[in-house]
């Protein structure tokens, strides 16, 4: 009997072990994880409505995936399912019944995500997934966990995050579940910008399901966050560019796909009289024009999707004037299993009938090389025209490599622009706001309110008082200090927001207030395009300007090379928003754009504001024990000065004449006591 009981206990333990193993991932994406607890409270949304609630406490469609601005999403078909892809920086989820979480110390967030590079950092390594809870001005940014690299498998995966529901200082309530009396902004769902819980910095994330639940509703993260391994695939080749130039008769692993479903027609002598070319156009009812990559030259469909840049020369036929003829990429493969993404129609070019060949580019993120209807070839995006068939003479296709690839970070088509008008003088390249002089030349004060309330007043030294603007900073509550200044670009002075990143220079005149010595300011956050995705850009701390308290109006200068004029919390257009540590006054702001091409290529309208870089002053001791001081002969206008005390300096010119040795001016001095030296420019 004792032996039988021992065997029974062993068998029970074995069965229990099997049951425990059965409750561990990876779980099929076609059903909820088997670790789910049907009796617990859950709110969820599914993008393709293919999962059913396991009980009455699991409420479908309580959640809404918001879209727009910096929390935009688009529909995508990938991995056999319809999902949502984040096109901004944030994924904001609104819960219609957010009040049900008011008594929960933790909230579990279950998501079904597609396993690609968007889950990881730029180096392809795990990163913290940060969430935003609460309402302005009381916010929290809890970390829900990391996703292991095993999830980069080009499959749909279940991932479980667990975040604390923090306590609000003003009323002692949980951050998620109620709206406090001091709430600011769009708080209808108990959070920020119309949502309840926001995923932070998740550009390009692809999701199929999002569910909020009480702790343990889906199981434990360590049981769910396990993943089916990726299939085997050859490493990506050390290539990044294919092309076809029909006019020159040159091909580089790229051909026109000409078949029954997307026929093409070739012709000679297309274009203006001074530039006739051989070219190709669509020749079917659908006006599709497709290009195939031969021999898997840029990679295989099983490789990770990448941002693709395509540059074409197309003929802007005079017959197209006023005919609303459009041309551009239409669709692309999202995976190697038949998923297709659609390029928004508003990204296509509208032809004007200029009678010239136009060279322009399109950048499309997350393109799989399977292509659309590419047959035996691999391919990038397929092109389409509307209201006419557009001739193309040259096409180049680049894969923008990332990570540790030998060609990572290189753009072989850097001289092909998404808007060719940047190479003309159609748009302005400078704008100015001067509050004291009443100048609003393409630039004005931005919208005052929210966390960027601004105050205009008179400021400056007693002998030079000027009209100026500063942040209000009247409310010391964290998150609501009104510490920002923002400026609006008027009448699309620099061109439309659709143009590629601009190289922007900024010059401001500020009051160096003695009462604020040590306080800092800088242009901080702006919008930028990174590999086809518009996202936030942030300037480094080296951009900070520190007040010295000279009681003078002074200038500060910066250059931001990747600026989109979409603006942050400012419309219709804007550049970077300024952050200021105190009530620092600006009296004027100037912007300049350095164009990459055209008649104004390389010209900086604010060059006079750019500080002169001080030459290096070298100090060594010679073999004769003399002090050897040297500086470049090219440093015209500089004088060597010395002082015996830095605490109360009395800088005086060094009267000993230097000698010229090569490209250096050299001075040899016999040391005597403590002496400090500097180069000074008047």
Secondary structure, DSSP 4 states (H G I P E B T S, - for coil): -HHHHHHHHHHHHHHHHHHHHHTSS---TTS--TT--TTS-EEEEESS-----SSTTEEET-EEE--SGGG-EEEEEETTEEEEEE-SS-EEEEETTGGGGTT-SEEEEEEEEE-SGGGS-TTS----EEEEEEEBTEEE--EEE---GGG-SSSEEEEEEEEE-PBPTTTS-BSSS---TT-BSS-TTSSSTT-SEEE-S-TT-EEEEEEEEETTSS--HHHH---PPPPP-PPPPS--EEEEETTTTEEEBEEEE-BTTB-EEEEEEES-TTS-EEEEEE-STT-EEEEEEGGGTT--TTSPPEEEEEEEEEE--GGGTTTT-EEEEEEEESSTTS-EEE--GGGSEEP---SSEEEEEEEEEEEBTT-SS-TTSEES-EEEEESS---EEEEEEEEE--TT-TTTT--TTTTS-SSGGGGSSSS-SEEEEETTTTEEEBEEE----GGG-EEEEEES-TTS-EEEEEE-----STT----EE-EEEPTTTT--TTSPPEEEEEEEEEE--GGGTT-EEEEEEEEEEETTEEEEEE--GGG-EE----SSEEEEEEEEEEEBTT-SS--SEE-PEEEESS---EEEEEEEEEBSSSTTBT--TTGGGSPPPPPPEEEEE-TTS-EEEEEETT-TTEEEEEES-STT---EE--SPPEEETTEEEEEE---S--EEEEEE-
